Every structure is written in structure tokens, then in C-alpha cells.
Amino acid sequence: MKPLPANRPILSRKQHRACTLSVSWAELEQRLGPPLAHDEEGDGLGPRYRWELHCDCGLELLVDLPRQPTRAPREAVLWMEHLEVEHALAHLGFSTNKVLWRADMENPLPLEGWAVVRQDDAGNQFDICVLSVRAHAECLAWLMESRAHEQSYDVEPRGTLPRRVEPSRRGWALIPQEEHALSP
């Protein structure tokens, strides 16, 4: 992961509130480095720290944390375009026990897309999650496999995936083969 340029607009219209995390400023700074922005206004929410990150797979993350004098855990908000909480947590290095609220708790995500499947050493398979972008699902599978031993992770299609559009065959004619068959 690498920080996004500081002169970039902080929050685009494409990003959605994905989850709320219980983390301290020290944890975030240890994992993500110093914040890119110190927003004194905080869009009316008070002073805030902001980290903006771009992952190699194309996932862009924004972490927003209230600025307070204590270093105790607070509620940080994670923003992203695709609501892929597991994928973002894998990149950030946080487990799901840090999650206080998730956007997909209230409105479940569709089950169409690319499933990250775990296979344990006994051969049992379990779907971890379904992501809408194949590159993100492959990235999550790779991240999880690099951290687990005796388990493998794979990506499989789920639901109805968009069909490839075939070129139009207008103007083509099929000649019935029976009419032009050679007689023996």
C-alpha cells in the first residue's frame, strides 16, 4: 500500500462508509504511517486525522479518525468505493474483532461476483466472502493464503456474471447443408 498524493480531493463521491473500527491513533500510525491530513474543520465533525491509501490491486481506502488528546481506542471510519470490508481489513492488518459496525450488516451485499473460497487440510471448502471485482477477490485470496498455513484460498465465480458481448452477426446467412450435400 502506498499513500495517495496530498493534493488529491479527500473524499470522492464514489466512496462509501464501509465500516467503523475501534482503533487507537497509535495503532493506525504504526500500520499506516503518519496521517496525510489533519483536518481542523472535519466537515463539521471536529478535528480529524486522515489516511488515504492505494493498494496494488486498485483498492483505495480512506481512514478517518477523530483527533482527541487521549490515545485510547476510538471509532475510526473506513471509506471505500466497493464495500469489501474483509479485503480492506486484510490490507490494513486488522481482524474483524476491531469492527464495530459494517455497512453490509444492514443491507447484505449481493451474492453475485467472485467468491474467495478457503480449503482446509481436510479438503473442506468454505466461502469467505463474495466480492464484485475479480482483481480484489484474487488479491484477498493471495493475502489470506500468505498468512495461513495448511489452508489454501481460491477464487470462483458466484451467481450470474455479466456475459461477454459477442459481435453482431447481422448480414450473415446460414446455408442449409442438406440442400447442397453431394450425393454418393
C-alpha positions as CSV (number, residue, x, y, z in Angstrom):
1,M,0.0,0.0,0.0
2,K,1.1,3.5,-0.7
3,P,-0.3,6.8,0.4
4,L,-2.3,8.8,-2.2
5,P,-1.0,12.3,-3.2
6,A,-1.8,15.0,-0.7
7,N,-3.2,17.4,-3.3
8,R,-6.0,14.9,-4.3
9,P,-9.5,15.7,-3.2
10,I,-10.0,13.9,0.2
11,L,-13.4,12.2,-0.2
12,S,-14.8,11.5,-3.6
13,R,-18.4,10.9,-4.3
14,K,-17.6,7.2,-5.2
15,Q,-16.5,6.3,-1.7
16,H,-19.0,4.9,0.8
17,R,-18.8,4.4,4.6
18,A,-17.9,0.8,4.8
19,C,-17.3,0.2,8.5
20,T,-16.4,1.7,11.8
21,L,-13.3,0.4,13.7
22,S,-12.3,0.5,17.3
23,V,-8.6,1.5,17.0
24,S,-6.2,3.9,18.6
25,W,-4.2,6.6,16.8
26,A,-1.0,4.7,17.7
27,E,-2.3,1.5,16.0
28,L,-3.1,3.4,12.9
29,E,0.1,5.2,12.8
30,Q,2.1,2.0,13.4
31,R,0.4,0.2,10.5
32,L,-0.2,3.1,8.0
33,G,2.5,5.7,8.9
34,P,1.7,9.3,9.8
35,P,-1.6,10.7,8.7
36,L,-1.7,12.5,5.4
37,A,-4.1,15.2,6.5
38,H,-5.0,17.0,9.7
39,D,-8.4,18.4,9.1
40,E,-9.2,21.1,11.6
41,E,-12.8,21.5,10.3
42,G,-13.6,17.9,9.9
43,D,-16.7,18.6,7.7
44,G,-18.4,19.9,10.8
45,L,-17.4,16.8,12.9
46,G,-14.4,18.5,14.6
47,P,-10.7,18.0,14.0
48,R,-9.8,14.7,12.4
49,Y,-6.8,12.7,11.2
50,R,-7.0,11.1,7.7
51,W,-5.0,8.4,6.0
52,E,-5.6,7.8,2.3
53,L,-4.1,4.6,0.7
54,H,-3.9,3.0,-2.7
55,C,-3.3,-0.8,-2.8
56,D,-1.6,-2.6,-5.6
57,C,-4.8,-4.4,-6.6
58,G,-6.5,-1.0,-7.2
59,L,-8.4,-0.7,-3.9
60,E,-8.5,2.8,-2.5
61,L,-9.1,3.3,1.2
62,L,-9.7,6.4,3.4
63,V,-9.4,6.1,7.2
64,D,-10.9,8.9,9.2
65,L,-10.2,9.2,13.0
66,P,-11.3,12.0,15.4
67,R,-8.5,14.0,16.9
68,Q,-8.6,13.8,20.7
69,P,-5.9,14.3,23.3
70,T,-6.2,10.6,24.6
71,R,-4.5,7.7,22.8
72,A,-7.2,5.3,23.8
73,P,-9.2,3.4,21.1
74,R,-11.7,5.5,19.3
75,E,-14.1,5.0,16.4
76,A,-12.3,5.3,13.0
77,V,-14.4,5.3,9.9
78,L,-13.2,3.3,6.8
79,W,-14.4,4.7,3.4
80,M,-14.1,2.8,0.1
81,E,-15.8,2.6,-3.3
82,H,-16.7,-1.1,-3.1
83,L,-18.0,-2.3,0.2
84,E,-15.3,-5.0,0.7
85,V,-14.7,-4.9,4.4
86,E,-12.7,-8.2,4.6
87,H,-10.5,-7.1,1.7
88,A,-9.7,-3.8,3.4
89,L,-9.1,-5.3,6.8
90,A,-6.6,-7.8,5.2
91,H,-4.7,-4.9,3.7
92,L,-4.8,-2.9,6.9
93,G,-3.8,-5.9,9.0
94,F,-6.8,-5.7,11.3
95,S,-9.1,-8.6,12.3
96,T,-12.9,-8.4,12.3
97,N,-12.9,-8.1,16.1
98,K,-12.0,-4.4,15.6
99,V,-15.2,-3.8,13.6
100,L,-18.0,-2.1,15.5
101,W,-20.3,-1.5,12.5
102,R,-20.4,-2.7,8.9
103,A,-22.4,-1.4,6.0
104,D,-23.2,-4.9,4.9
105,M,-24.8,-5.8,8.3
106,E,-27.9,-3.8,7.5
107,N,-28.1,-4.4,3.8
108,P,-26.5,-7.7,2.7
109,L,-24.4,-7.5,-0.4
110,P,-25.5,-9.4,-3.5
111,L,-24.1,-12.9,-3.7
112,E,-23.0,-12.5,-7.3
113,G,-19.4,-11.9,-8.2
114,W,-16.2,-13.6,-7.2
115,A,-16.1,-15.8,-4.1
116,V,-13.0,-16.2,-2.0
117,V,-13.0,-19.9,-1.1
118,R,-10.9,-21.5,1.8
119,Q,-10.0,-25.1,1.7
120,D,-8.6,-26.6,4.9
121,D,-6.2,-29.5,5.2
122,A,-9.1,-32.0,5.4
123,G,-10.4,-30.9,2.0
124,N,-13.5,-29.0,3.3
125,Q,-14.3,-25.8,1.4
126,F,-15.9,-22.6,2.8
127,D,-16.8,-19.3,1.2
128,I,-15.1,-16.4,3.0
129,C,-16.9,-13.6,1.1
130,V,-18.1,-12.6,-2.4
131,L,-16.6,-9.5,-4.0
132,S,-17.7,-7.7,-7.1
133,V,-14.3,-7.1,-8.6
134,R,-12.2,-10.2,-9.6
135,A,-8.8,-8.5,-9.1
136,H,-9.9,-7.6,-5.5
137,A,-11.0,-11.2,-4.8
138,E,-7.7,-12.6,-6.1
139,C,-5.8,-10.1,-4.0
140,L,-7.7,-11.1,-0.9
141,A,-7.1,-14.8,-1.6
142,W,-3.4,-14.1,-2.0
143,L,-3.2,-12.1,1.2
144,M,-5.1,-14.7,3.2
145,E,-3.0,-17.6,1.8
146,S,0.2,-15.8,2.6
147,R,-0.8,-15.6,6.2
148,A,-2.3,-19.1,6.7
149,H,-0.5,-22.5,6.7
150,E,-2.1,-25.8,5.7
151,Q,-5.0,-23.9,4.1
152,S,-5.4,-22.7,0.5
153,Y,-7.6,-20.0,-0.9
154,D,-9.0,-19.8,-4.4
155,V,-11.4,-17.5,-6.4
156,E,-14.5,-18.9,-8.0
157,P,-17.4,-17.2,-9.9
158,R,-20.7,-17.0,-8.0
159,G,-24.2,-16.1,-9.3
160,T,-24.8,-14.7,-12.8
161,L,-21.7,-13.0,-14.1
162,P,-22.0,-10.4,-16.9
163,R,-21.9,-12.1,-20.3
164,R,-19.3,-11.3,-22.9
165,V,-21.0,-9.4,-25.7
166,E,-20.4,-11.2,-29.0
167,P,-20.0,-9.1,-32.1
168,S,-23.2,-8.7,-34.2
169,R,-23.7,-11.3,-37.0
170,R,-26.2,-9.2,-38.9
171,G,-25.9,-9.8,-42.6
172,W,-24.7,-13.4,-42.2
173,A,-26.7,-16.2,-43.7
174,L,-26.5,-19.9,-42.9
175,I,-26.8,-22.2,-45.9
176,P,-28.7,-25.4,-45.1
177,Q,-26.3,-28.2,-45.6
178,E,-28.8,-30.7,-46.8
179,E,-29.6,-28.9,-50.0
180,H,-26.0,-28.7,-51.1
181,A,-24.8,-32.1,-49.9
182,L,-23.1,-34.2,-52.5
183,S,-24.9,-37.4,-53.5
184,P,-22.9,-40.6,-53.4
